[in-house]
Amino acid sequence: MPYRLQADDTDTTAMLRRIATEELSFAVELAHKPEGAAHIHELRKATKKTRGLLRLVAPRFESFAKENAALRDAAAGIAQLRDAEVMRETLQGVAQGSAEAELMHERLSDVTATALQHEALETFAQNIATIRDRAAHWSVIGKGWKALAPGLSKSYAQAQARMARAQHDPTDEALHAWRSRTKHHWYHTRLLEPIWPEKMQGHAQIVDTLGELLGQHHDLAVLAEAAPTHLPHDAAKALRHHIRQIQKTQEAEAFRLGSRLFAEPPEALADRWGRWFKLWRAG
């Protein structure tokens, strides 16, 4: 199930239909398995990869707003099944040197299989199957690089703008917004990897590192917000201070990486990758 362009994709529309159908079929199949609740991350990842794909063709895909919203809403239906697990994993990462984090970890109950989980997964599977059926008929206006360049440029420019806002005012919300577009650029790099694998794989690895760093920052923000619910006042305050120190280090590294990754004008990036795309197609 390759999440990338293939030489035998007849055009951009064929690529869109193939990848979207594969990703969404995988999600439906996994959601129907008995152990589906143990794979919430994989289910959500499949929807995010499909949304990343849609953003690459968004300016040339008339149904983008409708289908992107449908995928977002479907994923939101199972988000709560993932939240507690993420919080426990985040606590484990900050527990060293923080008695408050260890205490909060002990107080969080495990998420167990329930009728509510089953219902959420069934609804998710039904919604994704409906979108998958529509995906078989999706169409992109135009072919070749002209169908891909506008979406690539737009998403890259949005990542630049959100990074600038986060640098000016590094709130949790601003950094999370930057992460969203950073992840989309990562998906675009993965999709376009065949145009020059040696170059694109290295680029993708750095973008992935930045996205994971910003993801950890967001998970810590969620944990800090939840702390007062699970801990006494003084313990929650101490944990939030500990979290803030970790986040400051993450922010410094994120801006160091981002300033290099997003230093190029969007049009220049699209032009350079477009030349690689044409050489790949010609070869």
PyRosetta script that sets phi, psi and omega in degrees:
from pyrosetta import init, pose_from_sequence

init()
pose = pose_from_sequence("MPYRLQADDTDTTAMLRRIATEELSFAVELAHKPEGAAHIHELRKATKKTRGLLRLVAPRFESFAKENAALRDAAAGIAQLRDAEVMRETLQGVAQGSAEAELMHERLSDVTATALQHEALETFAQNIATIRDRAAHWSVIGKGWKALAPGLSKSYAQAQARMARAQHDPTDEALHAWRSRTKHHWYHTRLLEPIWPEKMQGHAQIVDTLGELLGQHHDLAVLAEAAPTHLPHDAAKALRHHIRQIQKTQEAEAFRLGSRLFAEPPEALADRWGRWFKLWRAG")
pose.set_psi(1, 70.1)
pose.set_omega(1, -174.7)
pose.set_phi(2, -71.0)
pose.set_psi(2, 125.7)
pose.set_omega(2, 177.4)
pose.set_phi(3, -92.4)
pose.set_psi(3, 71.3)
pose.set_omega(3, -178.6)
pose.set_phi(4, -169.8)
pose.set_psi(4, 164.3)
pose.set_omega(4, 174.1)
pose.set_phi(5, -59.0)
pose.set_psi(5, 150.1)
pose.set_omega(5, 174.1)
pose.set_phi(6, -131.2)
pose.set_psi(6, 149.2)
pose.set_omega(6, -177.7)
pose.set_phi(7, -60.3)
pose.set_psi(7, -28.8)
pose.set_omega(7, -177.7)
pose.set_phi(8, -90.2)
pose.set_psi(8, 5.1)
pose.set_omega(8, 170.0)
pose.set_phi(9, -69.6)
pose.set_psi(9, 118.1)
pose.set_omega(9, -174.9)
pose.set_phi(10, -66.2)
pose.set_psi(10, -31.9)
pose.set_omega(10, 177.1)
pose.set_phi(11, -163.0)
pose.set_psi(11, -176.1)
pose.set_omega(11, -177.1)
pose.set_phi(12, -65.6)
pose.set_psi(12, -36.2)
pose.set_omega(12, 177.3)
pose.set_phi(13, -62.2)
pose.set_psi(13, -42.6)
pose.set_omega(13, 178.8)
pose.set_phi(14, -63.3)
pose.set_psi(14, -40.4)
pose.set_omega(14, 178.3)
pose.set_phi(15, -63.1)
pose.set_psi(15, -46.1)
pose.set_omega(15, 179.5)
pose.set_phi(16, -59.1)
pose.set_psi(16, -49.0)
pose.set_omega(16, -178.3)
pose.set_phi(17, -64.4)
pose.set_psi(17, -43.1)
pose.set_omega(17, -177.4)
pose.set_phi(18, -62.7)
pose.set_psi(18, -52.8)
pose.set_omega(18, -175.2)
pose.set_phi(19, -68.0)
pose.set_psi(19, -43.3)
pose.set_omega(19, -179.6)
pose.set_phi(20, -62.7)
pose.set_psi(20, -43.3)
pose.set_omega(20, 179.9)
pose.set_phi(21, -64.1)
pose.set_psi(21, -40.8)
pose.set_omega(21, 179.8)
pose.set_phi(22, -65.3)
pose.set_psi(22, -47.0)
pose.set_omega(22, -178.2)
pose.set_phi(23, -64.6)
pose.set_psi(23, -44.6)
pose.set_omega(23, -176.9)
pose.set_phi(24, -73.2)
pose.set_psi(24, -33.6)
pose.set_omega(24, 175.8)
pose.set_phi(25, -65.2)
pose.set_psi(25, -40.0)
pose.set_omega(25, 176.5)
pose.set_phi(26, -59.9)
pose.set_psi(26, -44.1)
pose.set_omega(26, -179.1)
pose.set_phi(27, -63.8)
pose.set_psi(27, -42.5)
pose.set_omega(27, -179.7)
pose.set_phi(28, -63.8)
pose.set_psi(28, -45.4)
pose.set_omega(28, -179.4)
pose.set_phi(29, -62.5)
pose.set_psi(29, -43.7)
pose.set_omega(29, -178.5)
pose.set_phi(30, -68.0)
pose.set_psi(30, -38.1)
pose.set_omega(30, -179.6)
pose.set_phi(31, -64.8)
pose.set_psi(31, -27.7)
pose.set_omega(31, -178.5)
pose.set_phi(32, -83.8)
pose.set_psi(32, -10.3)
pose.set_omega(32, -179.6)
pose.set_phi(33, -74.0)
pose.set_psi(33, 151.4)
pose.set_omega(33, -179.7)
pose.set_phi(34, -56.5)
pose.set_psi(34, -33.8)
pose.set_omega(34, -178.1)
pose.set_phi(35, -94.1)
pose.set_psi(35, 21.3)
pose.set_omega(35, -176.6)
pose.set_phi(36, -54.6)
pose.set_psi(36, -37.6)
pose.set_omega(36, -178.7)
pose.set_phi(37, -63.6)
pose.set_psi(37, -20.3)
pose.set_omega(37, 179.4)
pose.set_phi(38, -83.7)
pose.set_psi(38, -3.7)
pose.set_omega(38, -175.5)
pose.set_phi(39, -123.3)
pose.set_psi(39, 32.7)
pose.set_omega(39, -178.9)
pose.set_phi(40, -58.5)
pose.set_psi(40, -39.2)
pose.set_omega(40, -179.6)
pose.set_phi(41, -60.2)
pose.set_psi(41, -42.8)
pose.set_omega(41, -179.6)
pose.set_phi(42, -67.4)
pose.set_psi(42, -36.4)
pose.set_omega(42, 178.7)
pose.set_phi(43, -65.1)
pose.set_psi(43, -45.8)
pose.set_omega(43, 179.8)
pose.set_phi(44, -67.0)
pose.set_psi(44, -35.8)
pose.set_omega(44, 179.7)
pose.set_phi(45, -63.8)
pose.set_psi(45, -38.3)
pose.set_omega(45, 179.2)
pose.set_phi(46, -62.6)
pose.set_psi(46, -38.2)
pose.set_omega(46, 178.5)
pose.set_phi(47, -71.3)
pose.set_psi(47, -36.7)
pose.set_omega(47, 179.3)
pose.set_phi(48, -67.6)
pose.set_psi(48, -39.2)
pose.set_omega(48, 177.9)
pose.set_phi(49, -64.2)
pose.set_psi(49, -38.2)
pose.set_omega(49, 178.7)
pose.set_phi(50, -68.9)
pose.set_psi(50, -38.6)
pose.set_omega(50, 177.4)
pose.set_phi(51, -67.0)
pose.set_psi(51, -35.9)
pose.set_omega(51, 175.3)
pose.set_phi(52, -63.0)
pose.set_psi(52, -41.2)
pose.set_omega(52, 176.5)
pose.set_phi(53, -60.1)
pose.set_psi(53, -44.5)
pose.set_omega(53, -179.2)
pose.set_phi(54, -63.3)
pose.set_psi(54, -36.6)
pose.set_omega(54, 179.9)
pose.set_phi(55, -67.5)
pose.set_psi(55, -27.7)
pose.set_omega(55, 178.3)
pose.set_phi(56, -66.2)
pose.set_psi(56, -30.5)
pose.set_omega(56, -179.3)
pose.set_phi(57, -111.3)
pose.set_psi(57, 6.4)
pose.set_omega(57, -171.6)
pose.set_phi(58, -49.6)
pose.set_psi(58, -47.5)
pose.set_omega(58, -178.5)
pose.set_phi(59, -65.4)
pose.set_psi(59, -14.8)
pose.set_omega(59, -179.2)
pose.set_phi(60, -115.2)
pose.set_psi(60, 12.3)
pose.set_omega(60, -177.7)
pose.set_phi(61, -124.4)
pose.set_psi(61, 104.8)
pose.set_omega(61, -171.5)
pose.set_phi(62, -64.3)
pose.set_psi(62, -26.0)
pose.set_omega(62, -177.5)
pose.set_phi(63, -94.5)
pose.set_psi(63, 15.8)
pose.set_omega(63, -175.0)
pose.set_phi(64, -56.0)
pose.set_psi(64, -53.2)
pose.set_omega(64, -174.8)
pose.set_phi(65, -57.9)
pose.set_psi(65, -44.3)
pose.set_omega(65, -179.3)
pose.set_phi(66, -64.2)
pose.set_psi(66, -48.7)
pose.set_omega(66, -174.2)
pose.set_phi(67, -74.6)
pose.set_psi(67, -34.8)
pose.set_omega(67, 177.2)
pose.set_phi(68, -64.4)
pose.set_psi(68, -42.5)
pose.set_omega(68, 178.4)
pose.set_phi(69, -65.1)
pose.set_psi(69, -38.8)
pose.set_omega(69, 179.9)
pose.set_phi(70, -64.3)
pose.set_psi(70, -41.8)
pose.set_omega(70, 178.6)
pose.set_phi(71, -67.5)
pose.set_psi(71, -41.3)
pose.set_omega(71, 178.0)
pose.set_phi(72, -60.5)
pose.set_psi(72, -46.1)
pose.set_omega(72, -178.3)
pose.set_phi(73, -66.9)
pose.set_psi(73, -37.5)
pose.set_omega(73, 179.0)
pose.set_phi(74, -64.2)
pose.set_psi(74, -42.6)
pose.set_omega(74, 179.3)
pose.set_phi(75, -67.5)
pose.set_psi(75, -34.7)
pose.set_omega(75, 179.9)
pose.set_phi(76, -62.5)
pose.set_psi(76, -27.4)
pose.set_omega(76, -179.2)
pose.set_phi(77, -67.2)
pose.set_psi(77, -19.9)
pose.set_omega(77, 178.6)
pose.set_phi(78, -115.7)
pose.set_psi(78, 7.5)
pose.set_omega(78, -177.3)
pose.set_phi(79, -60.7)
pose.set_psi(79, -39.5)
pose.set_omega(79, -176.7)
pose.set_phi(80, -66.1)
pose.set_psi(80, -24.2)
pose.set_omega(80, 179.0)
pose.set_phi(81, -71.6)
pose.set_psi(81, -20.2)
pose.set_omega(81, -178.8)
pose.set_phi(82, -96.1)
pose.set_psi(82, -24.8)
pose.set_omega(82, -170.4)
pose.set_phi(83, -58.3)
pose.set_psi(83, -48.7)
pose.set_omega(83, -177.0)
pose.set_phi(84, -64.1)
pose.set_psi(84, -38.9)
pose.set_omega(84, 179.7)
pose.set_phi(85, -64.3)
pose.set_psi(85, -43.2)
pose.set_omega(85, 178.8)
pose.set_phi(86, -63.0)
pose.set_psi(86, -40.4)
pose.set_omega(86, -179.1)
pose.set_phi(87, -64.0)
pose.set_psi(87, -40.4)
pose.set_omega(87, 178.5)
pose.set_phi(88, -66.6)
pose.set_psi(88, -41.0)
pose.set_omega(88, 179.0)
pose.set_phi(89, -63.9)
pose.set_psi(89, -39.7)
pose.set_omega(89, 179.3)
pose.set_phi(90, -66.6)
pose.set_psi(90, -40.6)
pose.set_omega(90, 178.1)
pose.set_phi(91, -61.1)
pose.set_psi(91, -40.2)
pose.set_omega(91, 178.2)
pose.set_phi(92, -60.9)
pose.set_psi(92, -34.6)
pose.set_omega(92, -178.8)
pose.set_phi(93, -72.1)
pose.set_psi(93, -25.3)
pose.set_omega(93, -178.1)
pose.set_phi(94, -109.5)
pose.set_psi(94, 0.2)
pose.set_omega(94, -174.6)
pose.set_phi(95, -64.6)
pose.set_psi(95, -33.0)
pose.set_omega(95, -178.7)
pose.set_phi(96, -63.0)
pose.set_psi(96, 119.5)
pose.set_omega(96, 179.7)
pose.set_phi(97, 85.6)
pose.set_psi(97, 5.9)
pose.set_omega(97, 179.8)
pose.set_phi(98, -135.5)
pose.set_psi(98, 104.5)
pose.set_omega(98, 178.5)
pose.set_phi(99, -65.5)
pose.set_psi(99, -30.6)
pose.set_omega(99, -179.5)
pose.set_phi(100, -66.8)
pose.set_psi(100, -38.9)
pose.set_omega(100, 178.3)
pose.set_phi(101, -66.2)
pose.set_psi(101, -39.4)
pose.set_omega(101, 178.1)
pose.set_phi(102, -63.8)
pose.set_psi(102, -40.4)
pose.set_omega(102, 179.5)
pose.set_phi(103, -64.8)
pose.set_psi(103, -43.1)
pose.set_omega(103, -179.4)
pose.set_phi(104, -66.6)
pose.set_psi(104, -36.4)
pose.set_omega(104, 177.9)
pose.set_phi(105, -61.6)
pose.set_psi(105, -40.1)
pose.set_omega(105, 179.5)
pose.set_phi(106, -66.0)
pose.set_psi(106, -31.2)
pose.set_omega(106, -174.8)
pose.set_phi(107, -83.6)
pose.set_psi(107, -18.2)
pose.set_omega(107, 179.9)
pose.set_phi(108, -76.9)
pose.set_psi(108, 128.5)
pose.set_omega(108, 179.2)
pose.set_phi(109, -83.5)
pose.set_psi(109, 152.1)
pose.set_omega(109, 177.3)
pose.set_phi(110, -69.7)
pose.set_psi(110, 149.1)
pose.set_omega(110, 173.1)
pose.set_phi(111, -85.9)
pose.set_psi(111, 121.6)
pose.set_omega(111, -179.2)
pose.set_phi(112, -112.6)
pose.set_psi(112, 161.1)
pose.set_omega(112, 179.6)
pose.set_phi(113, -64.8)
pose.set_psi(113, 127.2)
pose.set_omega(113, -179.4)
pose.set_phi(114, -136.4)
pose.set_psi(114, 168.5)
pose.set_omega(114, 176.4)
pose.set_phi(115, -61.7)
pose.set_psi(115, -33.3)
pose.set_omega(115, 179.4)
pose.set_phi(116, -63.9)
pose.set_psi(116, -41.5)
pose.set_omega(116, 177.8)
pose.set_phi(117, -62.8)
pose.set_psi(117, -44.1)
pose.set_omega(117, -179.5)
pose.set_phi(118, -60.6)
pose.set_psi(118, -42.7)
pose.set_omega(118, -179.9)
pose.set_phi(119, -64.7)
pose.set_psi(119, -42.4)
pose.set_omega(119, 179.9)
pose.set_phi(120, -63.2)
pose.set_psi(120, -41.9)
pose.set_omega(120, 179.2)
pose.set_phi(121, -67.1)
pose.set_psi(121, -39.1)
pose.set_omega(121, 179.8)
pose.set_phi(122, -65.6)
pose.set_psi(122, -42.5)
pose.set_omega(122, 177.6)
pose.set_phi(123, -63.7)
pose.set_psi(123, -41.9)
pose.set_omega(123, 177.8)
pose.set_phi(124, -58.8)
pose.set_psi(124, -48.3)
pose.set_omega(124, -178.2)
pose.set_phi(125, -61.0)
pose.set_psi(125, -41.6)
pose.set_omega(125, 179.7)
pose.set_phi(126, -64.5)
pose.set_psi(126, -43.8)
pose.set_omega(126, -179.0)
pose.set_phi(127, -65.8)
pose.set_psi(127, -42.4)
pose.set_omega(127, -179.3)
pose.set_phi(128, -68.3)
pose.set_psi(128, -37.9)
pose.set_omega(128, 178.1)
pose.set_phi(129, -62.4)
pose.set_psi(129, -38.1)
pose.set_omega(129, 178.1)
pose.set_phi(130, -64.4)
pose.set_psi(130, -43.5)
pose.set_omega(130, 178.4)
pose.set_phi(131, -65.8)
pose.set_psi(131, -40.5)
pose.set_omega(131, 179.3)
pose.set_phi(132, -59.9)
pose.set_psi(132, -40.6)
pose.set_omega(132, 179.4)
pose.set_phi(133, -64.0)
pose.set_psi(133, -36.7)
pose.set_omega(133, 176.8)
pose.set_phi(134, -70.6)
pose.set_psi(134, -33.2)
pose.set_omega(134, -177.2)
pose.set_phi(135, -59.5)
pose.set_psi(135, -28.2)
pose.set_omega(135, 179.4)
pose.set_phi(136, -65.0)
pose.set_psi(136, -12.3)
pose.set_omega(136, -178.0)
pose.set_phi(137, -120.5)
pose.set_psi(137, 6.8)
pose.set_omega(137, 178.1)
pose.set_phi(138, -63.4)
pose.set_psi(138, 148.9)
pose.set_omega(138, 179.3)
pose.set_phi(139, -139.1)
pose.set_psi(139, 142.1)
pose.set_omega(139, 177.4)
pose.set_phi(140, -107.9)
pose.set_psi(140, 139.0)
pose.set_omega(140, 177.2)
pose.set_phi(141, -80.5)
pose.set_psi(141, 120.9)
pose.set_omega(141, 179.0)
pose.set_phi(142, 95.2)
pose.set_psi(142, 173.7)
pose.set_omega(142, -178.1)
pose.set_phi(143, -137.3)
pose.set_psi(143, 167.6)
pose.set_omega(143, 174.9)
pose.set_phi(144, 63.2)
pose.set_psi(144, -152.3)
pose.set_omega(144, -174.6)
pose.set_phi(145, -66.7)
pose.set_psi(145, -27.6)
pose.set_omega(145, 179.5)
pose.set_phi(146, -62.6)
pose.set_psi(146, -24.6)
pose.set_omega(146, 179.2)
pose.set_phi(147, -85.7)
pose.set_psi(147, -15.5)
pose.set_omega(147, -175.5)
pose.set_phi(148, -108.0)
pose.set_psi(148, -34.0)
pose.set_omega(148, -173.8)
pose.set_phi(149, -58.8)
pose.set_psi(149, -44.3)
pose.set_omega(149, -178.4)
pose.set_phi(150, -60.2)
pose.set_psi(150, -42.2)
pose.set_omega(150, 179.9)
pose.set_phi(151, -68.6)
pose.set_psi(151, -40.6)
pose.set_omega(151, 177.5)
pose.set_phi(152, -60.6)
pose.set_psi(152, -48.8)
pose.set_omega(152, -178.7)
pose.set_phi(153, -62.7)
pose.set_psi(153, -44.2)
pose.set_omega(153, -177.0)
pose.set_phi(154, -63.8)
pose.set_psi(154, -46.5)
pose.set_omega(154, -179.1)
pose.set_phi(155, -65.3)
pose.set_psi(155, -40.5)
pose.set_omega(155, 178.4)
pose.set_phi(156, -63.5)
pose.set_psi(156, -42.3)
pose.set_omega(156, 178.4)
pose.set_phi(157, -64.3)
pose.set_psi(157, -37.9)
pose.set_omega(157, 178.2)
pose.set_phi(158, -66.0)
pose.set_psi(158, -37.3)
pose.set_omega(158, 176.9)
pose.set_phi(159, -63.8)
pose.set_psi(159, -41.3)
pose.set_omega(159, 177.6)
pose.set_phi(160, -61.3)
pose.set_psi(160, -46.6)
pose.set_omega(160, -177.4)
pose.set_phi(161, -64.5)
pose.set_psi(161, -40.4)
pose.set_omega(161, -179.3)
pose.set_phi(162, -71.6)
pose.set_psi(162, -31.9)
pose.set_omega(162, 175.0)
pose.set_phi(163, -65.2)
pose.set_psi(163, -43.0)
pose.set_omega(163, 180.0)
pose.set_phi(164, -60.9)
pose.set_psi(164, -41.5)
pose.set_omega(164, 178.0)
pose.set_phi(165, -64.7)
pose.set_psi(165, -39.8)
pose.set_omega(165, 179.8)
pose.set_phi(166, -68.0)
pose.set_psi(166, -35.5)
pose.set_omega(166, 177.1)
pose.set_phi(167, -66.6)
pose.set_psi(167, -38.7)
pose.set_omega(167, 180.0)
pose.set_phi(168, -71.1)
pose.set_psi(168, -37.8)
pose.set_omega(168, -177.2)
pose.set_phi(169, -144.9)
pose.set_psi(169, 86.1)
pose.set_omega(169, -172.4)
pose.set_phi(170, -76.1)
pose.set_psi(170, 64.2)
pose.set_omega(170, 175.3)
pose.set_phi(171, -81.8)
pose.set_psi(171, 163.6)
pose.set_omega(171, 177.1)
pose.set_phi(172, -59.5)
pose.set_psi(172, -39.0)
pose.set_omega(172, -178.4)
pose.set_phi(173, -66.2)
pose.set_psi(173, -41.4)
pose.set_omega(173, -179.0)
pose.set_phi(174, -67.0)
pose.set_psi(174, -40.1)
pose.set_omega(174, 179.6)
pose.set_phi(175, -69.8)
pose.set_psi(175, -35.0)
pose.set_omega(175, 177.4)
pose.set_phi(176, -68.2)
pose.set_psi(176, -38.9)
pose.set_omega(176, 177.3)
pose.set_phi(177, -63.7)
pose.set_psi(177, -39.0)
pose.set_omega(177, 177.4)
pose.set_phi(178, -64.5)
pose.set_psi(178, -40.2)
pose.set_omega(178, 179.9)
pose.set_phi(179, -59.0)
pose.set_psi(179, -40.8)
pose.set_omega(179, -178.0)
pose.set_phi(180, -55.4)
pose.set_psi(180, -48.5)
pose.set_omega(180, -179.4)
pose.set_phi(181, -75.3)
pose.set_psi(181, -28.4)
pose.set_omega(181, 174.8)
pose.set_phi(182, -63.6)
pose.set_psi(182, -42.9)
pose.set_omega(182, 178.2)
pose.set_phi(183, -63.6)
pose.set_psi(183, -37.9)
pose.set_omega(183, 178.5)
pose.set_phi(184, -64.2)
pose.set_psi(184, -40.4)
pose.set_omega(184, 177.5)
pose.set_phi(185, -64.3)
pose.set_psi(185, -34.3)
pose.set_omega(185, 176.8)
pose.set_phi(186, -63.8)
pose.set_psi(186, -44.6)
pose.set_omega(186, 178.4)
pose.set_phi(187, -62.0)
pose.set_psi(187, -40.0)
pose.set_omega(187, 179.9)
pose.set_phi(188, -65.2)
pose.set_psi(188, -38.7)
pose.set_omega(188, 177.8)
pose.set_phi(189, -64.2)
pose.set_psi(189, -41.0)
pose.set_omega(189, 178.2)
pose.set_phi(190, -65.7)
pose.set_psi(190, -41.7)
pose.set_omega(190, -180.0)
pose.set_phi(191, -63.0)
pose.set_psi(191, -35.6)
pose.set_omega(191, -175.8)
pose.set_phi(192, -96.5)
pose.set_psi(192, 9.0)
pose.set_omega(192, -177.1)
pose.set_phi(193, -50.6)
pose.set_psi(193, -40.4)
pose.set_omega(193, -176.2)
pose.set_phi(194, -61.9)
pose.set_psi(194, -18.3)
pose.set_omega(194, -176.1)
pose.set_phi(195, -66.4)
pose.set_psi(195, -25.8)
pose.set_omega(195, 171.8)
pose.set_phi(196, -169.0)
pose.set_psi(196, 82.9)
pose.set_omega(196, -172.6)
pose.set_phi(197, -51.7)
pose.set_psi(197, -43.3)
pose.set_omega(197, -176.8)
pose.set_phi(198, -60.6)
pose.set_psi(198, -39.4)
pose.set_omega(198, 179.2)
pose.set_phi(199, -77.8)
pose.set_psi(199, -45.8)
pose.set_omega(199, -172.8)
pose.set_phi(200, -69.8)
pose.set_psi(200, -35.0)
pose.set_omega(200, 179.5)
pose.set_phi(201, -65.3)
pose.set_psi(201, -41.3)
pose.set_omega(201, 178.0)
pose.set_phi(202, -65.5)
pose.set_psi(202, -41.2)
pose.set_omega(202, 177.9)
pose.set_phi(203, -62.8)
pose.set_psi(203, -44.8)
pose.set_omega(203, -178.6)
pose.set_phi(204, -62.1)
pose.set_psi(204, -37.9)
pose.set_omega(204, -179.1)
pose.set_phi(205, -63.6)
pose.set_psi(205, -40.9)
pose.set_omega(205, 179.7)
pose.set_phi(206, -69.8)
pose.set_psi(206, -41.3)
pose.set_omega(206, 177.9)
pose.set_phi(207, -63.2)
pose.set_psi(207, -39.3)
pose.set_omega(207, 178.5)
pose.set_phi(208, -63.3)
pose.set_psi(208, -41.6)
pose.set_omega(208, 178.0)
pose.set_phi(209, -59.6)
pose.set_psi(209, -44.8)
pose.set_omega(209, 178.7)
pose.set_phi(210, -64.1)
pose.set_psi(210, -44.2)
pose.set_omega(210, -179.9)
pose.set_phi(211, -61.9)
pose.set_psi(211, -40.9)
pose.set_omega(211, 178.7)
pose.set_phi(212, -66.4)
pose.set_psi(212, -38.4)
pose.set_omega(212, 178.9)
pose.set_phi(213, -62.9)
pose.set_psi(213, -45.0)
pose.set_omega(213, 178.3)
pose.set_phi(214, -69.2)
pose.set_psi(214, -31.2)
pose.set_omega(214, 176.3)
pose.set_phi(215, -66.0)
pose.set_psi(215, -41.7)
pose.set_omega(215, 177.2)
pose.set_phi(216, -63.8)
pose.set_psi(216, -38.5)
pose.set_omega(216, 177.7)
pose.set_phi(217, -60.7)
pose.set_psi(217, -43.2)
pose.set_omega(217, 179.6)
pose.set_phi(218, -66.5)
pose.set_psi(218, -42.7)
pose.set_omega(218, 179.3)
pose.set_phi(219, -60.3)
pose.set_psi(219, -38.1)
pose.set_omega(219, 177.7)
pose.set_phi(220, -67.5)
pose.set_psi(220, -36.2)
pose.set_omega(220, 177.9)
pose.set_phi(221, -63.7)
pose.set_psi(221, -42.1)
pose.set_omega(221, 177.6)
pose.set_phi(222, -63.2)
pose.set_psi(222, -41.5)
pose.set_omega(222, 179.5)
pose.set_phi(223, -64.1)
pose.set_psi(223, -42.8)
pose.set_omega(223, -179.8)
pose.set_phi(224, -63.6)
pose.set_psi(224, -38.3)
pose.set_omega(224, 179.4)
pose.set_phi(225, -67.5)
pose.set_psi(225, -33.9)
pose.set_omega(225, -178.1)
pose.set_phi(226, -82.6)
pose.set_psi(226, -17.4)
pose.set_omega(226, -173.7)
pose.set_phi(227, -52.9)
pose.set_psi(227, -46.3)
pose.set_omega(227, -178.5)
pose.set_phi(228, -61.6)
pose.set_psi(228, -21.4)
pose.set_omega(228, 179.8)
pose.set_phi(229, -74.9)
pose.set_psi(229, -27.5)
pose.set_omega(229, -172.5)
pose.set_phi(230, -112.2)
pose.set_psi(230, -9.7)
pose.set_omega(230, -175.1)
pose.set_phi(231, -131.4)
pose.set_psi(231, 155.4)
pose.set_omega(231, 171.8)
pose.set_phi(232, -60.7)
pose.set_psi(232, 161.0)
pose.set_omega(232, -173.1)
pose.set_phi(233, -53.7)
pose.set_psi(233, -51.5)
pose.set_omega(233, -176.2)
pose.set_phi(234, -65.4)
pose.set_psi(234, -39.0)
pose.set_omega(234, 179.7)
pose.set_phi(235, -67.4)
pose.set_psi(235, -40.6)
pose.set_omega(235, 178.5)
pose.set_phi(236, -64.0)
pose.set_psi(236, -40.3)
pose.set_omega(236, 179.1)
pose.set_phi(237, -63.7)
pose.set_psi(237, -42.5)
pose.set_omega(237, 179.3)
pose.set_phi(238, -65.4)
pose.set_psi(238, -41.1)
pose.set_omega(238, 179.3)
pose.set_phi(239, -65.2)
pose.set_psi(239, -41.9)
pose.set_omega(239, -179.6)
pose.set_phi(240, -64.8)
pose.set_psi(240, -35.8)
pose.set_omega(240, 175.9)
pose.set_phi(241, -65.2)
pose.set_psi(241, -42.8)
pose.set_omega(241, 178.3)
pose.set_phi(242, -61.4)
pose.set_psi(242, -43.3)
pose.set_omega(242, 179.0)
pose.set_phi(243, -62.9)
pose.set_psi(243, -40.8)
pose.set_omega(243, -177.6)
pose.set_phi(244, -63.8)
pose.set_psi(244, -35.5)
pose.set_omega(244, 178.8)
pose.set_phi(245, -65.6)
pose.set_psi(245, -39.1)
pose.set_omega(245, 177.7)
pose.set_phi(246, -65.7)
pose.set_psi(246, -42.7)
pose.set_omega(246, -178.4)
pose.set_phi(247, -63.0)
pose.set_psi(247, -36.1)
pose.set_omega(247, 179.4)
pose.set_phi(248, -62.2)
pose.set_psi(248, -40.4)
pose.set_omega(248, 177.5)
pose.set_phi(249, -65.5)
pose.set_psi(249, -41.7)
pose.set_omega(249, 178.8)
pose.set_phi(250, -63.0)
pose.set_psi(250, -41.4)
pose.set_omega(250, -179.2)
pose.set_phi(251, -63.1)
pose.set_psi(251, -42.1)
pose.set_omega(251, -179.8)
pose.set_phi(252, -61.1)
pose.set_psi(252, -43.4)
pose.set_omega(252, -179.9)
pose.set_phi(253, -70.7)
pose.set_psi(253, -37.7)
pose.set_omega(253, 180.0)
pose.set_phi(254, -63.5)
pose.set_psi(254, -43.6)
pose.set_omega(254, -179.9)
pose.set_phi(255, -69.6)
pose.set_psi(255, -31.3)
pose.set_omega(255, 176.4)
pose.set_phi(256, -64.3)
pose.set_psi(256, -46.4)
pose.set_omega(256, 178.9)
pose.set_phi(257, -68.9)
pose.set_psi(257, -45.5)
pose.set_omega(257, -176.1)
pose.set_phi(258, -62.8)
pose.set_psi(258, -37.1)
pose.set_omega(258, -178.5)
pose.set_phi(259, -63.4)
pose.set_psi(259, -24.6)
pose.set_omega(259, 178.0)
pose.set_phi(260, -90.4)
pose.set_psi(260, -43.5)
pose.set_omega(260, -178.9)
pose.set_phi(261, -64.0)
pose.set_psi(261, -37.1)
pose.set_omega(261, -174.4)
pose.set_phi(262, -111.1)
pose.set_psi(262, 32.9)
pose.set_omega(262, -179.5)
pose.set_phi(263, -83.8)
pose.set_psi(263, -20.3)
pose.set_omega(263, -172.7)
pose.set_phi(264, -89.3)
pose.set_psi(264, 140.5)
pose.set_omega(264, 174.0)
pose.set_phi(265, -58.2)
pose.set_psi(265, 139.6)
pose.set_omega(265, -177.9)
pose.set_phi(266, -53.8)
pose.set_psi(266, -40.6)
pose.set_omega(266, -178.5)
pose.set_phi(267, -65.4)
pose.set_psi(267, -35.8)
pose.set_omega(267, 179.9)
pose.set_phi(268, -67.7)
pose.set_psi(268, -41.5)
pose.set_omega(268, 177.7)
pose.set_phi(269, -62.5)
pose.set_psi(269, -46.6)
pose.set_omega(269, -178.9)
pose.set_phi(270, -63.8)
pose.set_psi(270, -37.0)
pose.set_omega(270, 179.4)
pose.set_phi(271, -67.6)
pose.set_psi(271, -43.2)
pose.set_omega(271, -179.5)
pose.set_phi(272, -65.3)
pose.set_psi(272, -48.4)
pose.set_omega(272, 179.2)
pose.set_phi(273, -66.4)
pose.set_psi(273, -31.7)
pose.set_omega(273, 178.5)
pose.set_phi(274, -64.5)
pose.set_psi(274, -37.7)
pose.set_omega(274, 177.2)
pose.set_phi(275, -66.8)
pose.set_psi(275, -38.2)
pose.set_omega(275, 176.4)
pose.set_phi(276, -64.9)
pose.set_psi(276, -40.9)
pose.set_omega(276, 179.5)
pose.set_phi(277, -58.6)
pose.set_psi(277, -45.2)
pose.set_omega(277, -177.9)
pose.set_phi(278, -67.7)
pose.set_psi(278, -36.2)
pose.set_omega(278, 176.3)
pose.set_phi(279, -66.2)
pose.set_psi(279, -39.3)
pose.set_omega(279, 177.8)
pose.set_phi(280, -63.1)
pose.set_psi(280, -45.6)
pose.set_omega(280, 179.2)
pose.set_phi(281, -63.6)
pose.set_psi(281, -39.7)
pose.set_omega(281, -179.2)
pose.set_phi(282, -69.3)
pose.set_psi(282, -29.6)
pose.set_omega(282, -177.3)
pose.set_phi(283, -81.1)
pose.dump_pdb("model.pdb")
